[in-house]
Amino acid sequence: MPIIVNLDVMMAKRKMSLNELSEKVNITLANLSILKTGKAKAIRFSTLEAICEVLECQPADILEYEKLKKGK
C-alpha cells in the first residue's frame, strides 16, 4: 500500500505509549493498533485531528505517500 503510517515514530518522539494515546484520543486500543501497524483501510478526519492535537503534529507527520514502483 502506498500510504505509510508513521504513528509509531511520532509516538516515540513524544514519548507516548499506545495505551496513553488511546485514552487521550478516546479510541480503542485495538483500532489504534490497527492504524499504527498500517493495516487500517481508512481513518476518520475527526480521529486524525484528535491524534494530531494530542501528539502536537501535522497529518503529514503521521501519513506519508510512497509511489509504487513499476512492476508491483
PyMOL CGO cylinders between C-alpha atoms (Angstrom):
from pymol import cmd
from pymol.cgo import CYLINDER

trace = [
    CYLINDER, 0.00, 0.00, 0.00, 1.48, 3.36, -0.97, 0.3, 1, 1, 1, 1, 1, 1,
    CYLINDER, 1.48, 3.36, -0.97, 0.31, 5.11, 2.23, 0.3, 1, 1, 1, 1, 1, 1,
    CYLINDER, 0.31, 5.11, 2.23, 2.81, 4.71, 5.07, 0.3, 1, 1, 1, 1, 1, 1,
    CYLINDER, 2.81, 4.71, 5.07, 1.64, 5.30, 8.65, 0.3, 1, 1, 1, 1, 1, 1,
    CYLINDER, 1.64, 5.30, 8.65, 4.35, 6.80, 10.86, 0.3, 1, 1, 1, 1, 1, 1,
    CYLINDER, 4.35, 6.80, 10.86, 2.27, 6.90, 14.03, 0.3, 1, 1, 1, 1, 1, 1,
    CYLINDER, 2.27, 6.90, 14.03, 4.84, 4.87, 15.96, 0.3, 1, 1, 1, 1, 1, 1,
    CYLINDER, 4.84, 4.87, 15.96, 7.55, 7.40, 15.04, 0.3, 1, 1, 1, 1, 1, 1,
    CYLINDER, 7.55, 7.40, 15.04, 5.52, 10.35, 16.33, 0.3, 1, 1, 1, 1, 1, 1,
    CYLINDER, 5.52, 10.35, 16.33, 4.57, 8.44, 19.49, 0.3, 1, 1, 1, 1, 1, 1,
    CYLINDER, 4.57, 8.44, 19.49, 8.25, 7.71, 20.15, 0.3, 1, 1, 1, 1, 1, 1,
    CYLINDER, 8.25, 7.71, 20.15, 9.19, 11.37, 19.59, 0.3, 1, 1, 1, 1, 1, 1,
    CYLINDER, 9.19, 11.37, 19.59, 6.54, 12.39, 22.14, 0.3, 1, 1, 1, 1, 1, 1,
    CYLINDER, 6.54, 12.39, 22.14, 7.43, 9.51, 24.47, 0.3, 1, 1, 1, 1, 1, 1,
    CYLINDER, 7.43, 9.51, 24.47, 3.82, 8.35, 24.49, 0.3, 1, 1, 1, 1, 1, 1,
    CYLINDER, 3.82, 8.35, 24.49, 2.59, 4.78, 24.78, 0.3, 1, 1, 1, 1, 1, 1,
    CYLINDER, 2.59, 4.78, 24.78, -0.20, 3.24, 22.73, 0.3, 1, 1, 1, 1, 1, 1,
    CYLINDER, -0.20, 3.24, 22.73, -2.31, 2.98, 25.90, 0.3, 1, 1, 1, 1, 1, 1,
    CYLINDER, -2.31, 2.98, 25.90, -1.81, 6.65, 26.76, 0.3, 1, 1, 1, 1, 1, 1,
    CYLINDER, -1.81, 6.65, 26.76, -2.64, 7.83, 23.23, 0.3, 1, 1, 1, 1, 1, 1,
    CYLINDER, -2.64, 7.83, 23.23, -5.67, 5.54, 23.15, 0.3, 1, 1, 1, 1, 1, 1,
    CYLINDER, -5.67, 5.54, 23.15, -7.04, 7.14, 26.32, 0.3, 1, 1, 1, 1, 1, 1,
    CYLINDER, -7.04, 7.14, 26.32, -6.32, 10.71, 25.24, 0.3, 1, 1, 1, 1, 1, 1,
    CYLINDER, -6.32, 10.71, 25.24, -7.80, 10.28, 21.76, 0.3, 1, 1, 1, 1, 1, 1,
    CYLINDER, -7.80, 10.28, 21.76, -10.72, 8.17, 23.01, 0.3, 1, 1, 1, 1, 1, 1,
    CYLINDER, -10.72, 8.17, 23.01, -10.18, 5.37, 20.51, 0.3, 1, 1, 1, 1, 1, 1,
    CYLINDER, -10.18, 5.37, 20.51, -9.99, 1.68, 21.33, 0.3, 1, 1, 1, 1, 1, 1,
    CYLINDER, -9.99, 1.68, 21.33, -6.57, 0.17, 21.76, 0.3, 1, 1, 1, 1, 1, 1,
    CYLINDER, -6.57, 0.17, 21.76, -7.40, -2.40, 19.07, 0.3, 1, 1, 1, 1, 1, 1,
    CYLINDER, -7.40, -2.40, 19.07, -8.35, 0.26, 16.48, 0.3, 1, 1, 1, 1, 1, 1,
    CYLINDER, -8.35, 0.26, 16.48, -5.31, 2.37, 17.31, 0.3, 1, 1, 1, 1, 1, 1,
    CYLINDER, -5.31, 2.37, 17.31, -3.09, -0.68, 16.96, 0.3, 1, 1, 1, 1, 1, 1,
    CYLINDER, -3.09, -0.68, 16.96, -4.58, -1.43, 13.52, 0.3, 1, 1, 1, 1, 1, 1,
    CYLINDER, -4.58, -1.43, 13.52, -3.82, 2.15, 12.48, 0.3, 1, 1, 1, 1, 1, 1,
    CYLINDER, -3.82, 2.15, 12.48, -0.30, 2.05, 13.93, 0.3, 1, 1, 1, 1, 1, 1,
    CYLINDER, -0.30, 2.05, 13.93, 0.61, -1.15, 12.09, 0.3, 1, 1, 1, 1, 1, 1,
    CYLINDER, 0.61, -1.15, 12.09, -0.64, 0.26, 8.78, 0.3, 1, 1, 1, 1, 1, 1,
    CYLINDER, -0.64, 0.26, 8.78, -3.43, -2.31, 8.44, 0.3, 1, 1, 1, 1, 1, 1,
    CYLINDER, -3.43, -2.31, 8.44, -6.23, 0.28, 8.54, 0.3, 1, 1, 1, 1, 1, 1,
    CYLINDER, -6.23, 0.28, 8.54, -8.15, 0.85, 5.32, 0.3, 1, 1, 1, 1, 1, 1,
    CYLINDER, -8.15, 0.85, 5.32, -9.40, 4.30, 6.36, 0.3, 1, 1, 1, 1, 1, 1,
    CYLINDER, -9.40, 4.30, 6.36, -9.23, 6.92, 9.09, 0.3, 1, 1, 1, 1, 1, 1,
    CYLINDER, -9.23, 6.92, 9.09, -11.85, 9.48, 10.04, 0.3, 1, 1, 1, 1, 1, 1,
    CYLINDER, -11.85, 9.48, 10.04, -10.75, 13.08, 9.86, 0.3, 1, 1, 1, 1, 1, 1,
    CYLINDER, -10.75, 13.08, 9.86, -12.02, 13.58, 13.42, 0.3, 1, 1, 1, 1, 1, 1,
    CYLINDER, -12.02, 13.58, 13.42, -9.71, 10.75, 14.60, 0.3, 1, 1, 1, 1, 1, 1,
    CYLINDER, -9.71, 10.75, 14.60, -6.77, 12.15, 12.65, 0.3, 1, 1, 1, 1, 1, 1,
    CYLINDER, -6.77, 12.15, 12.65, -7.48, 15.59, 14.11, 0.3, 1, 1, 1, 1, 1, 1,
    CYLINDER, -7.48, 15.59, 14.11, -7.57, 14.22, 17.66, 0.3, 1, 1, 1, 1, 1, 1,
    CYLINDER, -7.57, 14.22, 17.66, -4.32, 12.30, 17.17, 0.3, 1, 1, 1, 1, 1, 1,
    CYLINDER, -4.32, 12.30, 17.17, -2.61, 15.40, 15.73, 0.3, 1, 1, 1, 1, 1, 1,
    CYLINDER, -2.61, 15.40, 15.73, -3.88, 17.52, 18.62, 0.3, 1, 1, 1, 1, 1, 1,
    CYLINDER, -3.88, 17.52, 18.62, -2.60, 15.10, 21.26, 0.3, 1, 1, 1, 1, 1, 1,
    CYLINDER, -2.60, 15.10, 21.26, 0.75, 14.50, 19.53, 0.3, 1, 1, 1, 1, 1, 1,
    CYLINDER, 0.75, 14.50, 19.53, 1.08, 18.18, 18.56, 0.3, 1, 1, 1, 1, 1, 1,
    CYLINDER, 1.08, 18.18, 18.56, 1.86, 17.36, 14.95, 0.3, 1, 1, 1, 1, 1, 1,
    CYLINDER, 1.86, 17.36, 14.95, 0.55, 17.70, 11.40, 0.3, 1, 1, 1, 1, 1, 1,
    CYLINDER, 0.55, 17.70, 11.40, -1.21, 14.95, 9.41, 0.3, 1, 1, 1, 1, 1, 1,
    CYLINDER, -1.21, 14.95, 9.41, 1.87, 14.74, 7.16, 0.3, 1, 1, 1, 1, 1, 1,
    CYLINDER, 1.87, 14.74, 7.16, 3.92, 13.77, 10.23, 0.3, 1, 1, 1, 1, 1, 1,
    CYLINDER, 3.92, 13.77, 10.23, 1.76, 10.65, 10.53, 0.3, 1, 1, 1, 1, 1, 1,
    CYLINDER, 1.76, 10.65, 10.53, 0.79, 9.80, 6.96, 0.3, 1, 1, 1, 1, 1, 1,
    CYLINDER, 0.79, 9.80, 6.96, 3.20, 9.54, 4.05, 0.3, 1, 1, 1, 1, 1, 1,
    CYLINDER, 3.20, 9.54, 4.05, 2.64, 8.69, 0.39, 0.3, 1, 1, 1, 1, 1, 1,
    CYLINDER, 2.64, 8.69, 0.39, 5.14, 6.38, -1.26, 0.3, 1, 1, 1, 1, 1, 1,
    CYLINDER, 5.14, 6.38, -1.26, 4.83, 5.94, -5.00, 0.3, 1, 1, 1, 1, 1, 1,
    CYLINDER, 4.83, 5.94, -5.00, 4.61, 2.32, -6.09, 0.3, 1, 1, 1, 1, 1, 1,
    CYLINDER, 4.61, 2.32, -6.09, 7.46, 1.06, -8.22, 0.3, 1, 1, 1, 1, 1, 1,
    CYLINDER, 7.46, 1.06, -8.22, 6.62, -0.27, -11.66, 0.3, 1, 1, 1, 1, 1, 1,
    CYLINDER, 6.62, -0.27, -11.66, 6.04, -3.99, -11.80, 0.3, 1, 1, 1, 1, 1, 1,
    CYLINDER, 6.04, -3.99, -11.80, 4.48, -4.20, -8.35, 0.3, 1, 1, 1, 1, 1, 1,
]
cmd.load_cgo(trace, "trace")
